[in-house]
């Protein structure tokens, strides 16, 4: 059985302390560069960062559906619940959207809806994508993939209806017999 001598233990401990101090000092001198090199392993691998989606997605079609004079509830049914409703600005709703994905520039958009009393007065919005453009910007793996049509043709609707036709209900026979047991009324008089 090998028993290390106290001298070897002290030498090993001193070596560990010296290496730790050297690493700490090198990190202090160029923390940013060392951190980048270590986190990406020299630029070969990068750690996974999850997608961050915040706020309300508002598309160009939704804003085009708004009309001056609409009541608040109708605006809410089109755009959804606003992200920001200020107590100081009761006639203003803000819809803010942000999306960050690794390897892509961050997306940020804002739509502000102004009311006069209970009716829509005006809409102020950043440049908004269409629904199709927004969906295609989310799926980066299929760049250039053809987006399927979002509307069915008459032939497709008829084919769907015939394929999913419900069987006709059989005609009902005589009514079911009354239950054999009789129960007292629930309320007493």
N, C-alpha and C positions, 0 to 999 in steps of 0.2 A: 504494500500500500504506500502510495506517494503522499507525503505531507509537505506542502510548500513551506519554505523558510520565510521568516518575517521580512527578510530583505527582498525576496521576490514579490511578496504582497505589496510592500511599499513601492517598489519599482513599477509594478503594474498600475497601482493607484495613481502614481505621479504621471504615468503615461496617459491615462484616461483624462486626468485633469488638464494636462497640456494640450491634448487633442481637442477637448471641449472648448478651452480658451481660444485656441487657434480658429476653430469654426465660428465662435461667437464674434471674434474680431473681424474675420473676413465678411461675415454677414453685415456687420455695422458699416463697413466701408462701401459696400455696393449692394445694399439690400434689395433694391429693385431688380438689378440684373441677375443676381443669384436666385432670387425668388422666381423670376421668369424662366430661367434656365432649368431650375429644379421642377417647377410646376409643369413645364411642357417637355421635359426630358430632351433638352437641346432642340426643340422645335419639331421633333419627330412625332410625339404624341401630345395631345392636349387633353386635359381632364374634361369630363362631361359636365356641362352646365345645363340645367333644365330650362325649358321655355318658361317665360314669365308673361302671362296674359292678364291684363288689368283693365277694368272698366267695361264700357258698353261698346259693342261693335255696331256702328251705324253705317249703312251703305248709301250709295248715291240714290238707289231706288226708294229707300225709305224717306229720304229728305224730299225727293220729288213727289212723294205721295201726300206730303203736308200741304195744306191750303190755308191761306190767311182767313181768320175767323173761326177756325176749328176750336171746339171746346178742349179743355185740358185733358179730359179722360180719353178723347179720341187721339190726341197727340201721344198720350202715354201708351195706348194700345198699338200704335205704329212704331214708336221708338223704344218702348220699354220704360222701366223706372229710371229716372235720372240718377246719375252718380252723385251729383251735388245739387242740393236745394238749400239756398242760404236763407237764414231767418231775416237777414237784412235786405235781401232782394227777393221778395216773395213772388215777383212776376218774372223770374228768370230760372231756367233749368239748364244745367250744364251736363253734357254727355262727353266724358273723356275716355279715350281708348289708348292703351299702350301695349306694345308687343315686342319682347326682346327674345331673340333666338341666336344661339352661338353661330358665328360665321355669317350673319346677315346684319345689315344696318337696322337699328331699332326703328319701329313704326310708332308714330304718335299723332293722334288726331283729336280735334275738339269740335263739338257742335253745341252751340248755345241757342236756346229757344226762348223768345221773349213773349210775354203775354200782356195784354191790356185788359184788366179785370179778369174775366174768365175765358177770353178768346185769344187765339194765336195772332200776334201782331207781326213778328218777323223772325227769320232764322238766319243765324250767322254760322258759317261752317268752313272748315279747312277743305282742301281738295280731297274728296272722298272717292274710294274705289267702288266699282260696281260689285255686286255680290260675287259674280264669277271671278273678277280680278282678285278679290280678297281671298277666296277659297284657293285659287291657284297660287297665291303668294305664301300660303301656309304649307303646302305640300311641295317641299323643295326636291324630294327624291324623284318626282316625275316631271322634270322640266320639259316643257313642250308637249306634254301629253294632251290629247284631245279631251275637252270637257264634254260630258254627255249632255244632250239637250235637256232642258229643265221642263219642257212642255210636251205632253203626249199628243200624238196625232189622232184623228178620228178612228183610223184603222186600228191603232194600238189600243184605244179605249174599248172598241167593240171586241177585240180579241181578248182583252182582260175580262170583260163582262161575261163572255161565253165560257171562258176557262174557269171562272170563279162563280158560276151560277149556283145558287143554293137550291137543293132539291125541294120540290113542292111539299108542303106539309100534308100529311094524310088527313082525310076528313075525320072529324071527331065522331065517335060513336055516342051512345047514350051517356048521359051524365053519370058521374061516379056516384055510388050509393052513399048515403049518409053514414057517418061513423056509428059503430055499434054502441059505444058508450055515450051516455048523456051526462053532461056536467051541469052543476047548478050555476046560476048566473053569478057574475063577478061582484055585482053590487047587491046589497040587501036593501029591501024597501021598508 
